Amino acid sequence: MVNNRITNNIKRYKTEFPAGVRLVAVSKYHTLEQIQEAYAAGQRIFGESRVQELLLKREQLPVDIEWHFIGHLQTNKVKHIAPFIALIHSVDSLDLLKETNRCAAKNNRIIDCLLQLHIAEEETKYGFSFEELRKILVCNEWLELKNIRICGLMAMASFTEDENQIRNEFASLKAFYEELKVGIFANSPEFKELSMGMSSDYSIAIEQGSTLVRIGSGVFV
Ligand SMILES: *Cc1c(COP(=O)(O)O)cnc(C)c1O
């Protein structure tokens, strides 16, 4: 029996998602063969969370793949992905934003970034608090960074079965996004993305206004 599992998964998500919601196929830990099957099914956006793994895969896969970086990024590794990365979802410090800007300038590019917020109850997840980010954004230092574009926000909800908690966390990110969109980013049409939702909670995320859904196991397993 021919196994079209990945193809079917991709098609199912594409049919299910409302207009304006894009699928980021999270290919970390998955093989070139699996990524190629998703590619053949029409998927072009892939997300990776480790620099080394991303570089190795990119070398061997079609050049029109749009690579997104979704994991914690160390400042000393930005230079490796700066020549090609399409979107960094996980900018979680001003230093990382500055280094991204520096590497983008070196490559004559403008790199699209999302700012990662901490909305989950777990201590271990990366990201700014709403308060921290407000402080950074009113400081205007980031406005001098001409080689990055802040295109929106990203966050992960708590790892819990409690759907109400997940819904409340996504809703808090959406509300913060709306606050920035009519405030600091009022004149920035590129500020339009909300990256939230994974395999287990993507339907709640979409209901709460997600535009970029990051799905790994739901596509590849
Ligand atoms: C791994 C990962 C995902 C995908 O998780 P699944 O549960 O496999 O869908 C999404 N976002 C981030 C940041 C990840 O690290």
The ligand as an SDF file (V2000), in Angstrom:
LIG
                    3D

 15 15  0  0  0  0  0  0  0  0999 V2000
    8.2230   21.7640   17.5600 C   0  0  0  0  0  0  0  0  0  0  0  0
    7.5410   23.0630   17.5230 C   0  0  0  0  0  0  0  0  0  0  0  0
    6.2540   23.1850   16.9570 C   0  0  0  0  0  0  0  0  0  0  0  0
    5.4770   22.0300   16.3900 C   0  0  0  0  0  0  0  0  0  0  0  0
    5.0310   21.1970   17.4020 O   0  0  0  0  0  0  0  0  0  0  0  0
    4.0180   19.9890   17.1060 P   0  0  0  0  0  0  0  0  0  0  0  0
    3.3910   19.7080   18.4150 O   0  0  0  0  0  0  0  0  0  0  0  0
    4.8540   18.8700   16.5940 O   0  0  0  0  0  0  0  0  0  0  0  0
    3.0300   20.4770   16.0990 O   0  0  0  0  0  0  0  0  0  0  0  0
    5.7010   24.4560   16.9030 C   0  0  0  0  0  0  0  0  0  0  0  0
    6.3490   25.5300   17.4060 N   0  0  0  0  0  0  0  0  0  0  0  0
    7.5640   25.4420   17.9710 C   0  0  0  0  0  0  0  0  0  0  0  0
    8.2050   26.6670   18.4960 C   0  0  0  0  0  0  0  0  0  0  0  0
    8.1910   24.2090   18.0540 C   0  0  0  0  0  0  0  0  0  0  0  0
    9.4040   24.1240   18.6230 O   0  0  0  0  0  0  0  0  0  0  0  0
  1  2  1  0
  2  3  1  0
  2 14  2  0
  3  4  1  0
  3 10  2  0
  4  5  1  0
  5  6  1  0
  6  7  2  0
  6  8  1  0
  6  9  1  0
 10 11  1  0
 11 12  2  0
 12 13  1  0
 12 14  1  0
 14 15  1  0
M  END
$$$$
